[in-house]
């Protein structure tokens, strides 16, 4: 299972989903769905905007694979 670690990252950086939404110009719903791993597909442009806004250079920092049990 693919897991987006966005909520962990923004918590560690001390920003809110709303602030990230404002920085990236993405809808708050989009950020919330990414943070809560609700999305079944990931828009590459959205992911890139989030990574640029957070200064993430390695995609493995934000996306991880977890084996289903």
PyMOL commands that set and color helices and strands:
alter all, ss='L'
color gray80, all
select helices_A, chain A and resi 6-13+17-24+28-35+44-54+59-61
alter helices_A, ss='H'
color red, helices_A
select strands_A, chain A and resi 2-4+63-65
alter strands_A, ss='S'
color yellow, strands_A
deselect
rebuild
show_as cartoon
